[in-house]
Amino acid sequence: MDALTATFVSHFGAMRFCRQCASAGWDARLMPVPRALSSSCGTCVRYEAPASELFPPGGVHLDELELVAREEDGRYVTVWEHEG
């Protein structure tokens, strides 16, 4: 499992994503966005996903996501970013 951090446009989007992760059986929790990442709403979801997946099964609202990052060597590396 990979530890990932997702940031969102709104707090509602973060809450919905966290519920989707929990429904998939993934460990997920809401938390403040780390200083190294920026976010519109200030809330992120830190979650663990299988290595081959970034998003919980069943579909997510990609328009609510800003980015998904993995922490490596004490810094965040973006693995997915909303285009537009």
C-alpha positions as CSV (number, residue, x, y, z in Angstrom):
1,M,0.0,0.0,0.0
2,D,1.2,3.5,-0.9
3,A,0.6,6.5,1.5
4,L,-0.8,9.3,-0.5
5,T,-2.1,12.8,0.2
6,A,-4.9,14.4,-1.8
7,T,-5.8,18.1,-1.7
8,F,-9.2,19.5,-2.7
9,V,-11.0,22.6,-4.0
10,S,-13.6,22.3,-1.2
11,H,-14.0,20.7,2.3
12,F,-17.1,18.9,1.0
13,G,-15.0,17.3,-1.8
14,A,-12.4,16.1,0.8
15,M,-15.1,14.6,3.0
16,R,-16.7,12.8,0.1
17,F,-13.3,11.4,-1.1
18,C,-12.5,10.2,2.5
19,R,-15.9,8.4,2.6
20,Q,-15.2,6.8,-0.8
21,C,-11.8,5.5,0.5
22,A,-13.4,4.1,3.7
23,S,-16.1,2.4,1.6
24,A,-13.3,0.7,-0.4
25,G,-11.7,-0.5,2.8
26,W,-8.7,1.9,2.5
27,D,-7.3,3.6,5.6
28,A,-8.1,7.3,5.2
29,R,-8.4,10.4,7.4
30,L,-9.1,14.1,7.0
31,M,-6.3,16.4,8.1
32,P,-4.9,19.9,7.5
33,V,-2.9,20.4,4.4
34,P,0.8,20.2,5.0
35,R,2.7,23.5,4.5
36,A,4.6,22.0,1.6
37,L,1.4,21.6,-0.4
38,S,-1.1,24.3,-1.1
39,S,-4.9,23.9,-1.2
40,S,-8.0,26.0,-1.8
41,C,-9.8,24.6,1.2
42,G,-7.0,23.8,3.7
43,T,-8.2,20.2,4.2
44,C,-6.6,17.1,2.7
45,V,-7.1,13.4,2.9
46,R,-4.2,11.2,3.8
47,Y,-4.9,7.6,2.6
48,E,-3.3,4.3,1.8
49,A,-4.0,2.8,-1.6
50,P,-2.8,-0.4,-3.4
51,A,0.3,0.4,-5.4
52,S,-1.5,0.2,-8.7
53,E,-4.3,2.6,-7.8
54,L,-4.6,6.3,-7.0
55,F,-8.3,6.6,-6.6
56,P,-10.9,4.4,-4.8
57,P,-12.9,2.1,-7.1
58,G,-16.4,3.3,-8.1
59,G,-15.2,6.6,-9.5
60,V,-14.4,9.9,-7.9
61,H,-15.3,13.5,-8.7
62,L,-12.0,14.6,-10.3
63,D,-13.2,18.2,-10.6
64,E,-13.1,18.4,-6.7
65,L,-9.4,17.2,-6.6
66,E,-6.4,19.5,-6.9
67,L,-3.6,17.0,-6.6
68,V,-2.4,13.7,-5.2
69,A,1.1,13.5,-3.8
70,R,3.4,10.8,-2.4
71,E,5.9,11.6,0.4
72,E,9.4,10.6,-0.6
73,D,12.5,11.5,1.4
74,G,10.8,14.1,3.4
75,R,9.2,16.0,0.5
76,Y,6.0,15.6,-1.5
77,V,6.1,14.4,-5.1
78,T,3.0,15.1,-7.2
79,V,1.7,11.9,-8.9
80,W,-1.5,13.4,-10.2
81,E,-2.7,17.0,-10.8
82,H,-5.9,18.4,-12.1
83,E,-5.5,20.0,-15.5
84,G,-7.3,23.2,-16.2
